[in-house]
């Protein structure tokens, strides 16, 4: 009868190396000479050996699965991050365990704990937490790469964006067209990146922060279309009632931008004739009119870099802490649309 289950010991005997060396080759851990790798893989092919991933993870204490934690999956930016990260991870032989948090810190801690219990090889996460020591603790169990959202002072790998500068660029896209009365719609202010975007907007605003606040030109929203619409309807009504309607708004979250546009449509406010608009993108559909001037966030680049960084950390094994954490900050470009009107005079 033909034998169906080849063992690692048989691969060891045929290749003439120890079972420990065969294990390192198959699990891509440790340093093995290319000639030895070639001998092991030749034996694997000859014996039709297949690695048992469950047994391998039990023996090594680590799986070939990577945890990916995102706020939600209906945001075009995070879909891009996921697609490109998955490609890098799959090519390196890893599968994904995916979870969403809805930007809820308690839920986030729960899913991370569950992933650690499953002995994931590493975690990619767009976090809603600000606790630097928490991620350093998780990083002792498996490599962690923070994406999109920075956690200042933490000693783990981070790949994020130049949020403060990009928010200034968005505001300048309005002031350069003659706009002075400009409102700001934020996203979820518990996120570090939103604090950076608001700071950048205020630094480039034509009015002082005090005047922006007194005119109620800073509108705080959650990262949802519903919140953007509800808060915009209230803000538009208030501004019109007091004769302080801005000529333009800058919006610091793409979900909120869609909500603001829905509110403008409901109140018959024409974009850009009556209200110019810029935002952080991308929006969920390229068919939305008018085409919005936006910061074109590159989720594909972020996902590719994050996926590769995590793979590199995992393959370094016990040497993962020998190199300092990376802190990569991407700079996105502004994509011009037709949502900003050129004013013929400056409004005070």
Backbone as numpy.savetxt, mean C-alpha at the origin, in Angstrom:
# Nx Ny Nz CAx CAy CAz Cx Cy Cz
5.37 -53.74 -7.56 4.52 -52.54 -7.56 5.41 -51.29 -7.56
5.04 -50.32 -8.35 5.82 -49.10 -8.44 5.67 -48.27 -7.18
6.81 -47.82 -6.66 6.79 -47.00 -5.45 6.37 -45.58 -5.82
5.45 -45.01 -5.05 4.92 -43.69 -5.39 5.47 -42.57 -4.53
5.95 -42.87 -3.32 6.40 -41.83 -2.41 7.91 -41.87 -2.24
8.59 -41.00 -2.93 10.04 -40.89 -2.78 10.35 -40.07 -1.55
11.37 -40.45 -0.81 11.72 -39.73 0.41 12.94 -38.85 0.19
13.11 -37.90 1.09 14.27 -37.02 1.02 15.56 -37.80 1.24
15.47 -38.90 2.00 16.65 -39.73 2.23 17.13 -40.36 0.93
16.20 -40.76 0.05 16.57 -41.34 -1.23 17.24 -40.29 -2.13
16.72 -39.07 -2.09 17.36 -37.98 -2.84 18.76 -37.76 -2.31
18.92 -37.85 -0.99 20.23 -37.67 -0.37 21.21 -38.74 -0.85
20.77 -40.01 -0.86 21.66 -41.10 -1.27 22.07 -40.98 -2.73
21.08 -40.66 -3.59 21.38 -40.59 -5.02 22.30 -39.41 -5.37
22.11 -38.29 -4.67 22.92 -37.10 -4.95 24.25 -37.10 -4.22
24.37 -37.97 -3.19 25.62 -38.06 -2.47 25.87 -36.93 -1.50
24.80 -36.28 -1.03 24.93 -35.21 -0.04 24.01 -35.52 1.13
24.16 -34.79 2.23 23.36 -35.04 3.42 21.91 -34.63 3.21
21.03 -35.19 4.05 19.62 -34.81 3.98 19.44 -33.34 4.34
20.29 -32.81 5.23 20.22 -31.39 5.59 20.51 -30.51 4.39
21.50 -30.92 3.59 21.83 -30.15 2.39 20.71 -30.21 1.37
20.11 -31.40 1.20 18.97 -31.53 0.29 17.84 -30.60 0.75
17.58 -30.56 2.04 16.53 -29.70 2.58 16.81 -28.23 2.30
18.07 -27.83 2.48 18.41 -26.42 2.21 18.20 -26.07 0.74
18.54 -26.98 -0.15 18.34 -26.74 -1.58 16.86 -26.62 -1.91
16.06 -27.56 -1.42 14.64 -27.59 -1.76 13.88 -26.42 -1.15
14.31 -25.96 0.04 13.62 -24.86 0.71 14.27 -23.51 0.46
15.35 -23.53 -0.35 16.05 -22.30 -0.72 16.50 -21.52 0.52
17.09 -22.22 1.45 17.60 -21.60 2.67 19.08 -21.93 2.80
19.84 -20.98 3.34 21.26 -21.21 3.53 22.04 -21.12 2.24
23.37 -21.22 2.34 24.25 -21.12 1.18 24.69 -22.52 0.74
24.39 -22.86 -0.50 24.79 -24.14 -1.06 25.49 -23.87 -2.39
26.60 -24.56 -2.61 27.36 -24.35 -3.85 26.52 -24.73 -5.07
26.64 -23.97 -6.16 25.87 -24.26 -7.38 26.02 -25.70 -7.86
27.23 -26.25 -7.75 27.45 -27.63 -8.21 26.64 -28.61 -7.37
26.55 -28.35 -6.07 25.78 -29.21 -5.18 24.29 -29.10 -5.49
23.83 -27.86 -5.73 22.43 -27.65 -6.10 22.09 -28.45 -7.36
23.00 -28.42 -8.33 22.76 -29.13 -9.59 22.64 -30.63 -9.34
23.49 -31.22 -8.46 23.43 -32.65 -8.15 22.11 -33.01 -7.49
21.67 -32.16 -6.55 20.42 -32.42 -5.84 19.24 -32.36 -6.80
19.20 -31.35 -7.65 18.07 -31.20 -8.56 18.04 -32.31 -9.61
19.22 -32.83 -9.97 19.28 -33.95 -10.91 18.67 -35.19 -10.27
18.99 -35.40 -8.98 18.42 -36.54 -8.26 16.92 -36.38 -8.08
16.46 -35.16 -7.78 15.03 -34.88 -7.62 14.28 -35.23 -8.90
14.84 -34.84 -10.04 14.20 -35.12 -11.32 14.18 -36.62 -11.62
15.30 -37.29 -11.32 15.39 -38.72 -11.61 14.41 -39.53 -10.77
14.20 -39.10 -9.55 13.31 -39.83 -8.64 11.87 -39.31 -8.65
11.62 -38.25 -9.44 10.29 -37.61 -9.48 9.85 -37.22 -8.08
10.79 -36.69 -7.31 10.49 -36.31 -5.92 9.67 -35.03 -5.90
8.66 -34.98 -5.04 7.85 -33.78 -4.85 7.89 -33.39 -3.39
8.24 -32.12 -3.15 8.31 -31.61 -1.78 6.91 -31.52 -1.18
6.73 -32.03 0.01 5.46 -31.91 0.73 5.48 -30.61 1.51
4.71 -29.59 1.09 4.79 -28.29 1.74 4.34 -28.30 3.18
3.37 -29.16 3.53 2.91 -29.22 4.91 4.00 -29.80 5.80
4.59 -30.93 5.35 5.65 -31.55 6.13 6.85 -30.62 6.23
7.14 -29.93 5.14 8.27 -29.02 5.13 8.10 -27.90 6.14
6.89 -27.33 6.21 6.65 -26.23 7.14 6.68 -26.71 8.58
6.20 -27.95 8.82 6.25 -28.49 10.16 7.67 -28.74 10.61
8.49 -29.23 9.68 9.87 -29.53 10.03 10.70 -28.27 10.23
10.45 -27.28 9.38 11.27 -26.06 9.44 10.70 -25.01 10.37
9.42 -25.18 10.76 8.78 -24.16 11.58 8.34 -22.95 10.78
8.39 -23.05 9.44 8.02 -21.92 8.60 7.42 -22.45 7.31
6.36 -21.82 6.80 5.69 -22.28 5.59 6.22 -21.54 4.36
5.69 -21.90 3.21 6.00 -21.19 1.96 4.84 -20.26 1.61
4.14 -19.81 2.64 3.01 -18.89 2.46 3.38 -17.53 3.05
3.00 -16.49 2.34 3.25 -15.12 2.77 1.91 -14.44 3.08
1.83 -13.75 4.19 0.63 -13.01 4.54 0.62 -11.63 3.89
-0.52 -11.25 3.33 -0.69 -9.91 2.74 -1.91 -9.28 3.40
-1.71 -8.13 4.04 -2.77 -7.46 4.78 -3.02 -6.09 4.17
-4.24 -5.88 3.65 -4.60 -4.63 2.99 -5.87 -4.06 3.63
-6.11 -2.76 3.49 -7.34 -2.18 4.06 -8.61 -2.71 3.39
-8.57 -2.84 2.06 -9.73 -3.29 1.30 -9.27 -3.67 -0.09
-10.17 -4.24 -0.88 -9.78 -4.75 -2.20 -10.54 -4.10 -3.35
-11.29 -3.03 -3.07 -11.99 -2.36 -4.17 -11.33 -1.03 -4.51
-10.08 -0.86 -4.10 -9.31 0.33 -4.40 -8.30 -0.02 -5.48
-8.33 0.70 -6.59 -7.48 0.38 -7.73 -6.00 0.36 -7.36
-5.60 1.25 -6.47 -4.20 1.31 -6.05 -3.78 0.01 -5.38
-4.58 -0.47 -4.43 -4.21 -1.69 -3.71 -4.35 -2.94 -4.59
-5.23 -2.90 -5.57 -5.31 -4.01 -6.53 -4.01 -4.09 -7.32
-3.47 -2.94 -7.72 -2.20 -2.92 -8.43 -1.06 -3.44 -7.54
-1.03 -3.00 -6.28 -0.02 -3.47 -5.34 -0.08 -4.98 -5.22
-1.29 -5.51 -5.06 -1.49 -6.94 -4.87 -1.04 -7.72 -6.10
-1.41 -7.26 -7.29 -1.08 -7.97 -8.52 0.43 -8.11 -8.70
1.16 -7.00 -8.54 2.59 -7.05 -8.79 3.35 -7.75 -7.68
2.88 -7.62 -6.42 3.52 -8.35 -5.32 3.32 -9.85 -5.50
2.12 -10.25 -5.90 1.83 -11.68 -6.09 2.72 -12.28 -7.17
2.97 -11.53 -8.22 3.83 -12.04 -9.29 5.24 -12.32 -8.77
5.79 -11.40 -7.98 7.12 -11.60 -7.40 7.14 -12.80 -6.46
6.13 -12.90 -5.61 6.08 -13.98 -4.62 5.90 -15.34 -5.29
5.03 -15.41 -6.30 4.78 -16.67 -6.99 6.03 -17.17 -7.70
6.74 -16.26 -8.34 7.97 -16.66 -9.03 9.01 -17.21 -8.06
8.96 -16.74 -6.83 9.91 -17.21 -5.81 9.41 -18.46 -5.09
8.23 -18.96 -5.49 7.72 -20.20 -4.91 6.83 -20.03 -3.71
6.32 -18.82 -3.48 5.45 -18.57 -2.32 4.00 -18.40 -2.75
3.10 -18.84 -1.90 1.67 -18.57 -2.09 1.27 -17.46 -1.12
0.04 -16.95 -1.27 -0.40 -15.82 -0.46 -1.57 -16.19 0.44
-1.55 -15.63 1.64 -2.71 -15.64 2.53 -3.16 -14.19 2.66
-4.34 -13.88 2.15 -4.79 -12.49 2.03 -5.86 -12.17 3.06
-5.74 -10.99 3.67 -6.75 -10.52 4.63 -6.95 -9.02 4.47
-8.16 -8.55 4.75 -8.45 -7.12 4.74 -8.87 -6.67 6.14
-8.65 -5.38 6.41 -8.88 -4.87 7.77 -9.91 -3.76 7.85
-10.26 -3.14 6.73 -11.17 -1.99 6.78 -10.60 -0.84 7.58
-9.26 -0.77 7.69 -8.57 0.27 8.48 -8.94 0.21 9.96
-9.29 -0.97 10.45 -9.64 -1.14 11.86 -8.45 -1.76 12.60
-7.81 -1.04 13.51 -6.62 -1.54 14.20 -6.81 -2.87 14.91
-7.96 -3.05 15.58 -8.19 -4.31 16.29 -8.25 -5.49 15.33
-8.93 -5.30 14.20 -9.01 -6.33 13.19 -7.62 -6.63 12.63
-6.83 -5.60 12.43 -5.48 -5.78 11.89 -4.62 -6.64 12.81
-4.65 -6.34 14.10 -3.87 -7.14 15.06 -4.35 -8.60 15.06
-5.64 -8.78 14.91 -6.21 -10.13 14.90 -5.69 -10.94 13.72
-5.73 -10.36 12.52 -5.31 -11.12 11.33 -3.81 -11.38 11.35
-3.04 -10.44 11.88 -1.59 -10.68 11.99 -1.32 -11.83 12.95
-2.02 -11.87 14.06 -1.87 -12.97 15.01 -2.22 -14.31 14.36
-3.28 -14.32 13.56 -3.67 -15.54 12.88 -2.61 -15.98 11.88
-2.04 -15.03 11.18 -0.99 -15.36 10.21 0.25 -15.92 10.90
0.62 -15.33 12.01 1.76 -15.84 12.76 1.49 -17.25 13.27
0.25 -17.52 13.65 -0.10 -18.87 14.10 0.03 -19.89 12.98
-0.18 -19.45 11.73 -0.02 -20.32 10.57 1.43 -20.41 10.11
2.33 -19.77 10.85 3.77 -19.81 10.54 4.07 -19.27 9.15
3.44 -18.13 8.79 3.74 -17.54 7.48 5.22 -17.18 7.41
5.74 -17.19 6.19 7.17 -16.91 5.99 7.48 -15.42 6.11
6.48 -14.58 5.90 6.66 -13.13 5.97 5.32 -12.45 5.81
5.29 -11.13 6.05 4.05 -10.37 5.96 4.28 -9.06 5.24
3.43 -8.78 4.24 3.32 -7.46 3.61 2.08 -6.80 4.17
2.19 -5.53 4.60 1.02 -4.93 5.24 0.94 -3.43 4.98
-0.27 -2.98 4.62 -0.61 -1.55 4.60 -1.34 -1.28 5.90
-0.63 -0.75 6.87 -1.13 -0.74 8.24 -1.96 0.49 8.59
-2.84 0.29 9.56 -3.57 1.42 10.16 -3.06 1.69 11.57
-2.01 0.96 11.97 -1.43 1.11 13.30 -0.27 2.10 13.28
0.06 2.62 14.47 1.17 3.57 14.59 2.22 3.08 15.59
2.08 1.86 16.06 2.93 1.33 17.12 4.20 0.73 16.53
5.30 1.48 16.62 6.57 1.02 16.05 7.05 -0.26 16.71
6.93 -0.35 18.04 7.43 -1.52 18.76 6.65 -2.79 18.39
5.36 -2.64 18.04 4.56 -3.80 17.67 5.13 -4.48 16.43
5.47 -3.69 15.41 5.98 -4.28 14.17 7.40 -4.81 14.36
8.16 -4.20 15.22 9.48 -4.74 15.51 9.36 -6.10 16.19
8.33 -6.27 17.02 8.07 -7.56 17.67 7.66 -8.60 16.64
6.73 -8.23 15.74 6.30 -9.16 14.69 7.48 -9.54 13.81
8.36 -8.59 13.56 9.51 -8.81 12.69 10.49 -9.83 13.28
10.41 -10.05 14.59 11.25 -11.08 15.21 10.72 -12.48 14.90
9.44 -12.58 14.58 8.84 -13.88 14.23 8.98 -14.18 12.75
8.80 -13.16 11.92 8.97 -13.33 10.48 9.20 -11.95 9.87
9.84 -11.87 8.70 10.09 -10.57 8.08 8.79 -9.81 7.79
8.83 -8.50 8.01 7.68 -7.63 7.75 8.12 -6.52 6.80
7.29 -6.25 5.80 7.50 -5.09 4.93 6.23 -4.23 4.97
6.37 -2.99 5.45 5.26 -2.05 5.48 5.14 -1.37 4.13
3.93 -1.31 3.58 3.71 -0.68 2.29 2.71 0.46 2.41
2.95 1.52 1.66 2.07 2.68 1.55 2.03 3.53 2.81
1.79 2.93 3.97 1.66 3.69 5.21 2.94 3.56 6.04
3.55 4.68 6.35 4.77 4.69 7.14 4.46 4.61 8.63
5.37 3.99 9.38 5.33 4.01 10.84 6.68 4.58 11.29
6.74 5.88 11.57 8.02 6.52 11.91 8.70 5.82 13.08
10.01 5.77 12.99 10.87 5.23 14.06 10.90 3.71 14.13
10.06 3.01 13.38 10.10 1.55 13.47 11.27 0.99 12.67
11.83 -0.09 13.14 13.01 -0.69 12.52 12.61 -1.91 11.68
11.71 -1.68 10.73 11.35 -2.71 9.75 11.37 -2.07 8.37
11.36 -2.90 7.33 11.39 -2.39 5.96 10.10 -1.63 5.65
10.25 -0.50 4.95 9.09 0.31 4.57 9.24 0.78 3.13
8.14 0.74 2.39 8.08 1.28 1.04 6.84 2.16 0.97
7.05 3.46 0.80 5.93 4.40 0.88 6.08 5.47 -0.20
5.34 6.56 -0.04 5.33 7.62 -1.05 5.68 8.96 -0.40
6.04 9.92 -1.24 6.40 11.26 -0.79 5.12 12.07 -0.62
4.34 11.73 0.41 3.00 12.29 0.56 2.97 13.80 0.76
3.87 14.31 1.60 3.88 15.75 1.87 4.16 16.54 0.59
5.20 16.15 -0.13 5.56 16.85 -1.37 4.45 16.74 -2.41
3.87 15.56 -2.55 2.83 15.37 -3.55 1.58 16.18 -3.24
1.27 16.34 -1.95 0.13 17.17 -1.57 0.39 18.63 -1.91
1.63 19.08 -1.74 2.00 20.44 -2.13 1.85 20.63 -3.64
2.25 19.63 -4.40 2.15 19.70 -5.86 0.68 19.82 -6.29
-0.20 19.06 -5.64 -1.62 19.15 -5.96 -2.17 20.55 -5.68
-1.82 21.10 -4.52 -2.29 22.45 -4.19 -1.76 23.47 -5.18
-0.51 23.32 -5.58 0.08 24.25 -6.54 -0.57 24.15 -7.91
-1.10 22.98 -8.25 -1.82 22.83 -9.52 -3.05 23.72 -9.56
-3.57 24.04 -8.38 -4.73 24.95 -8.29 -4.30 26.41 -8.23
-3.31 26.71 -7.39 -2.90 28.11 -7.24 -2.29 28.65 -8.53
-1.62 27.78 -9.29 -1.03 28.23 -10.56 -2.09 28.58 -11.60
-3.31 28.10 -11.39 -4.42 28.46 -12.29 -5.25 29.62 -11.73
-4.71 30.29 -10.71 -5.36 31.49 -10.19 -6.30 31.27 -9.02
-6.41 30.05 -8.52 -7.32 29.77 -7.41 -6.72 30.19 -6.08
-7.53 30.82 -5.24 -7.10 31.26 -3.91 -8.03 30.71 -2.81
-9.30 30.64 -3.10 -10.26 30.08 -2.14 -10.34 28.58 -2.40
-9.58 27.81 -1.61 -9.41 26.38 -1.88 -9.75 25.58 -0.62
-10.65 24.63 -0.76 -10.98 23.74 0.35 -10.15 22.47 0.29
-10.02 21.81 1.43 -9.27 20.56 1.53 -10.17 19.49 2.14
-10.35 18.38 1.43 -11.07 17.23 1.97 -10.03 16.16 2.30
-9.97 15.78 3.57 -9.01 14.77 3.99 -9.62 13.38 3.88
-8.78 12.39 4.16 -9.25 11.04 4.38 -9.15 10.75 5.88
-8.97 9.50 6.22 -8.93 9.03 7.60 -7.71 9.62 8.31
-7.93 10.54 9.26 -6.84 11.28 9.87 -6.06 10.47 10.90
-6.48 9.26 11.21 -5.70 8.40 12.10 -4.51 7.78 11.38
-4.42 7.95 10.07 -3.31 7.40 9.29 -2.19 8.43 9.18
-0.95 7.99 9.37 0.19 8.90 9.28 0.27 9.58 7.92
-0.02 8.82 6.87 0.09 9.41 5.53 -0.89 10.56 5.33
-2.06 10.50 5.99 -3.04 11.56 5.84 -2.58 12.82 6.57
-1.91 12.65 7.69 -1.33 13.80 8.39 -0.30 14.48 7.50
0.52 13.68 6.80 1.53 14.23 5.89 0.88 14.98 4.73
-0.19 14.42 4.17 -0.85 15.06 3.03 -1.51 16.37 3.45
-2.13 16.39 4.62 -2.75 17.63 5.08 -1.68 18.69 5.34
-0.58 18.29 5.94 0.50 19.25 6.20 1.03 19.83 4.90
1.23 18.98 3.89 1.71 19.47 2.60 0.73 20.42 1.95
-0.56 20.11 2.05 -1.59 20.98 1.47 -1.58 22.35 2.12
-1.47 22.39 3.43 -1.50 23.66 4.15 -0.24 24.47 3.91
0.89 23.80 3.72 2.13 24.52 3.44 2.06 25.26 2.11
1.34 24.69 1.14 1.24 25.30 -0.19 -0.03 26.13 -0.37
-0.91 26.16 0.63 -2.18 26.88 0.50 -1.95 28.39 0.49
-2.77 29.12 -0.27 -2.61 30.58 -0.32 -3.01 31.27 0.98
-3.83 30.64 1.80 -4.24 31.20 3.08 -3.48 30.51 4.20
-3.40 31.16 5.34 -2.79 30.56 6.51 -3.66 29.42 7.02
-3.06 28.55 7.82 -3.82 27.45 8.41 -4.97 27.99 9.26
-4.71 29.09 9.98 -5.74 29.68 10.84 -6.94 30.15 10.02
-6.67 30.77 8.86 -7.77 31.24 8.03 -8.50 30.08 7.37
-7.74 29.04 7.00 -8.38 27.85 6.43 -9.35 27.25 7.44
-8.94 27.23 8.71 -9.80 26.67 9.76 -11.00 27.57 10.02
-10.77 28.88 10.09 -11.87 29.81 10.38 -12.89 29.83 9.27
-12.46 29.65 8.03 -13.37 29.58 6.89 -14.00 28.20 6.73
-13.59 27.27 7.63 -14.06 25.88 7.59 -13.76 25.23 6.24
-12.54 25.53 5.75 -12.10 24.98 4.47 -11.40 23.63 4.62
-11.24 23.14 5.82 -10.67 21.81 6.04 -11.80 20.87 6.46
-12.11 19.91 5.62 -13.23 18.99 5.83 -12.65 17.60 6.07
-12.88 17.06 7.24 -12.33 15.76 7.61 -13.32 14.64 7.28
-12.83 13.65 6.56 -13.66 12.53 6.12 -13.01 11.20 6.50
-13.79 10.14 6.38 -13.23 8.80 6.43 -12.86 8.37 5.02
-12.13 7.27 4.89 -11.70 6.82 3.56 -12.79 6.03 2.85
-13.96 6.66 2.67 -15.06 5.99 1.98 -15.77 6.98 1.06
-16.39 6.45 0.02 -17.19 7.28 -0.88 -18.35 7.91 -0.11
-18.98 7.12 0.74 -20.13 7.61 1.51 -19.75 8.80 2.39
-18.63 8.67 3.11 -18.20 9.76 3.96 -17.87 11.00 3.14
-17.19 10.81 2.00 -16.87 11.95 1.14 -18.11 12.68 0.67
-19.12 11.92 0.27 -20.36 12.55 -0.21 -21.08 13.27 0.92
-21.23 12.60 2.06 -21.97 13.20 3.19 -21.30 14.48 3.67
-19.99 14.44 3.83 -19.28 15.62 4.33 -19.26 16.74 3.28
-19.20 16.37 2.01 -19.22 17.39 0.95 -20.57 18.08 0.87
-21.66 17.33 1.00 -22.99 17.94 0.97 -23.13 18.96 2.09
-22.63 18.61 3.29 -22.70 19.55 4.41 -21.81 20.75 4.17
-20.59 20.51 3.67 -19.65 21.62 3.44 -20.14 22.57 2.36
-20.63 22.02 1.25 -21.13 22.87 0.17 -22.29 23.75 0.65
-23.19 23.16 1.40 -24.34 23.92 1.91 -23.87 25.03 2.84
-22.93 24.72 3.74 -22.42 25.70 4.68 -21.69 26.83 3.96
-20.83 26.48 3.01 -20.08 27.51 2.29 -21.01 28.41 1.50
-21.99 27.84 0.85 -22.93 28.65 0.08 -23.73 29.57 0.99
-24.14 29.05 2.14 -24.93 29.84 3.08 -24.16 31.06 3.58
-22.86 30.92 3.78 -22.05 32.02 4.30 -21.28 32.77 3.21
-21.58 32.48 1.95 -20.91 33.18 0.86 -19.43 32.91 0.78
-19.00 31.70 1.16 -17.58 31.35 1.18 -17.28 30.13 0.31
-18.07 29.93 -0.71 -17.86 28.77 -1.56 -16.49 28.85 -2.24
-15.63 27.84 -2.05 -14.32 27.86 -2.73 -14.49 27.73 -4.24
-13.46 28.15 -4.95 -13.45 27.92 -6.40 -12.83 26.57 -6.73
-12.16 25.96 -5.73 -11.49 24.68 -5.99 -11.34 23.90 -4.68
-11.16 22.60 -4.82 -10.87 21.75 -3.66 -9.77 20.77 -4.03
-8.94 20.44 -3.06 -7.96 19.36 -3.21 -8.38 18.24 -2.26
-8.36 17.01 -2.76 -8.92 15.88 -2.03 -7.81 14.85 -1.82
-7.63 14.42 -0.57 -6.45 13.66 -0.19 -6.67 12.14 -0.18
-7.81 11.68 -0.70 -8.08 10.26 -0.80 -8.99 10.01 -2.00
-8.73 8.95 -2.74 -9.48 8.72 -3.98 -10.94 8.33 -3.74
-11.22 7.57 -2.66 -12.62 7.28 -2.34 -13.38 8.56 -2.03
-12.77 9.41 -1.21 -13.40 10.68 -0.84 -13.66 11.51 -2.09
-12.73 11.49 -3.03 -12.89 12.26 -4.27 -14.15 11.84 -5.02
-14.40 10.55 -5.09 -15.61 10.09 -5.77 -16.86 10.57 -5.03
-16.82 10.56 -3.70 -17.95 11.05 -2.93 -18.20 12.53 -3.12
-17.12 13.32 -3.18 -17.25 14.76 -3.41 -17.85 15.03 -4.78
-17.45 14.26 -5.77 -18.00 14.44 -7.11 -19.48 14.10 -7.15
-19.88 13.07 -6.42 -21.31 12.71 -6.35 -22.11 13.82 -5.67
-21.54 14.41 -4.62 -22.22 15.51 -3.92 -22.36 16.72 -4.83
-21.30 17.02 -5.59 -21.36 18.15 -6.52 -22.45 17.94 -7.57
-22.54 16.72 -8.06 -23.57 16.42 -9.06 -24.96 16.59 -8.46
-25.14 16.09 -7.22 -26.44 16.19 -6.57 -26.85 17.63 -6.34
-25.88 18.52 -6.10 -26.20 19.93 -5.84 -26.05 20.79 -7.08
-25.91 20.13 -8.24 -25.80 20.84 -9.53 -24.63 21.81 -9.56
-23.51 21.39 -8.96 -22.27 22.17 -9.00 -21.42 21.60 -10.12
-21.15 22.40 -11.14 -20.45 21.92 -12.32 -18.93 21.89 -12.08
-18.31 20.75 -12.42 -16.86 20.60 -12.36 -16.35 20.59 -13.80
-15.44 21.51 -14.20 -14.72 22.47 -13.35 -15.28 23.90 -13.42
-16.39 24.10 -14.12 -16.87 25.47 -14.33 -17.13 26.21 -13.03
-17.74 25.53 -12.07 -18.03 26.16 -10.78 -17.09 25.71 -9.66
-16.53 24.55 -9.81 -15.64 24.02 -8.77 -14.55 23.17 -9.42
-13.29 23.62 -9.29 -12.17 22.81 -9.78 -11.82 21.78 -8.72
-11.18 20.68 -9.18 -10.96 19.56 -8.27 -9.69 18.81 -8.65
-8.86 18.50 -7.63 -7.68 17.64 -7.81 -7.67 16.63 -6.67
-6.98 15.49 -6.88 -7.00 14.47 -5.83 -5.80 13.52 -5.95
-5.65 12.68 -4.95 -4.76 11.54 -5.03 -5.52 10.41 -5.72
-4.90 9.80 -6.72 -5.58 8.76 -7.48 -4.91 7.41 -7.28
-5.33 6.42 -8.05 -6.29 6.51 -9.15 -7.73 6.33 -8.67
-8.68 6.84 -9.47 -10.09 6.57 -9.21 -10.41 5.16 -9.74
-11.54 4.63 -9.31 -11.84 3.23 -9.62 -12.19 2.99 -11.08
-12.60 4.04 -11.79 -12.94 3.88 -13.21 -12.31 5.00 -14.02
-11.65 4.67 -15.13 -11.09 5.70 -16.01 -12.17 6.43 -16.81
-13.41 5.97 -16.70 -14.51 6.56 -17.47 -15.16 7.74 -16.75
-14.75 8.00 -15.50 -15.33 9.11 -14.75 -14.99 10.43 -15.43
-16.00 11.26 -15.62 -15.82 12.57 -16.25 -16.22 13.67 -15.28
-15.49 14.81 -15.30 -14.31 15.03 -16.12 -13.13 14.21 -15.65
-12.11 14.08 -16.50 -10.87 13.41 -16.11 -10.18 14.26 -15.04
-9.89 13.66 -13.90 -9.41 14.42 -12.75 -7.89 14.59 -12.80
-7.44 15.80 -12.54 -6.01 16.03 -12.32 -5.64 15.38 -10.99
-4.66 14.48 -11.01 -4.41 13.68 -9.81 -2.93 13.32 -9.68
-2.57 12.92 -8.48 -1.29 12.26 -8.26 -1.47 10.81 -8.69
-0.72 10.40 -9.71 -0.87 9.06 -10.27 -0.04 8.08 -9.45
-0.62 7.55 -8.39 0.07 6.60 -7.53 0.40 5.32 -8.31
1.62 4.84 -8.15 2.09 3.68 -8.91 2.07 2.43 -8.03
0.90 1.80 -7.95 0.77 0.60 -7.14 1.58 -0.56 -7.67
1.74 -0.64 -9.00 2.51 -1.73 -9.59 3.97 -1.67 -9.14
4.54 -0.48 -9.15 5.93 -0.34 -8.72 6.08 -0.66 -7.24
5.15 -0.16 -6.42 5.23 -0.41 -4.99 5.11 -1.91 -4.69
4.17 -2.58 -5.33 4.00 -4.01 -5.10 5.21 -4.82 -5.53
5.79 -4.46 -6.66 6.97 -5.17 -7.16 8.14 -5.03 -6.19
8.40 -3.80 -5.74 9.50 -3.56 -4.80 9.25 -4.26 -3.47
8.02 -4.19 -2.98 7.69 -4.80 -1.69 7.81 -6.32 -1.76
7.29 -6.91 -2.84 7.37 -8.35 -2.99 8.81 -8.83 -3.04
9.64 -8.13 -3.81 11.04 -8.53 -3.92 11.78 -8.36 -2.59
11.48 -7.26 -1.88 12.14 -7.02 -0.60 11.80 -8.12 0.40
10.53 -8.54 0.41 10.13 -9.58 1.35 10.77 -10.92 0.98
10.80 -11.25 -0.30 11.44 -12.49 -0.73 12.91 -12.49 -0.31
13.59 -11.37 -0.54 15.01 -11.28 -0.17 15.20 -11.50 1.33
14.34 -10.89 2.14 14.45 -11.06 3.59 14.22 -12.51 4.00
13.23 -13.15 3.40 12.92 -14.54 3.75 14.10 -15.45 3.41
14.67 -15.25 2.21 15.75 -16.11 1.76 17.04 -15.88 2.53
17.14 -14.73 3.18 18.31 -14.48 4.02 18.28 -15.31 5.29
17.10 -15.82 5.64 16.97 -16.69 6.80 17.45 -16.04 8.07
18.34 -16.71 8.77 18.81 -16.21 10.06 19.65 -14.94 9.93
20.02 -14.59 8.69 20.82 -13.39 8.50 19.96 -12.17 8.19
18.64 -12.29 8.34 17.74 -11.22 7.92 17.97 -9.91 8.67
18.50 -10.01 9.90 18.72 -8.79 10.67 20.12 -8.22 10.50
20.90 -8.86 9.60 22.27 -8.39 9.41 22.32 -7.11 8.59
21.31 -6.85 7.80 21.23 -5.64 6.99 20.22 -4.68 7.60
20.51 -3.37 7.58 19.56 -2.41 8.17 18.26 -2.37 7.37
17.16 -1.98 8.00 15.88 -1.90 7.29 15.96 -0.92 6.13
15.28 -1.24 5.05 15.22 -0.31 3.92 14.08 0.67 4.17
14.22 1.87 3.65 13.18 2.90 3.74 13.08 3.57 2.37
12.29 2.97 1.50 12.17 3.43 0.12 10.96 4.36 0.00
11.19 5.56 -0.51 10.11 6.53 -0.68 9.95 6.83 -2.17
8.82 6.44 -2.73 8.56 6.63 -4.16 8.03 8.04 -4.42
8.40 8.58 -5.55 7.89 9.89 -5.95 7.00 9.70 -7.18
5.74 10.02 -7.03 4.77 9.87 -8.11 4.66 11.16 -8.91
4.16 11.04 -10.11 3.98 12.21 -10.98 2.53 12.70 -10.91
2.34 13.93 -11.30 0.98 14.46 -11.41 0.47 14.19 -12.81
-0.76 13.72 -12.91 -1.39 13.44 -14.19 -2.46 14.49 -14.45
-2.24 15.28 -15.47 -3.16 16.38 -15.78 -4.45 15.87 -16.40
-5.58 16.34 -15.88 -6.88 16.05 -16.48 -7.52 17.34 -16.94
-8.84 17.37 -16.93 -9.56 18.60 -17.33 -10.51 19.02 -16.22
-10.05 18.85 -14.97 -10.91 19.18 -13.83 -10.54 20.49 -13.15
-9.59 21.24 -13.74 -9.16 22.51 -13.15 -9.39 23.63 -14.15
-10.14 24.64 -13.72 -10.44 25.79 -14.58 -9.40 26.88 -14.37
-8.97 27.48 -15.47 -8.08 28.64 -15.39 -8.92 29.87 -15.08
-8.61 30.53 -13.94 -9.34 31.73 -13.58 -8.72 32.94 -14.26
-9.56 33.87 -14.67 -9.08 35.08 -15.34 -8.70 36.16 -14.34
-9.02 35.94 -13.06 -8.66 36.89 -12.02 -8.45 36.11 -10.73
-7.78 36.70 -9.76 -7.53 36.06 -8.50 -8.60 36.46 -7.50
-9.24 35.45 -6.92 -10.25 35.72 -5.91 -9.60 35.82 -4.54
-9.95 36.84 -3.81 -9.41 37.01 -2.46 -10.35 36.41 -1.42
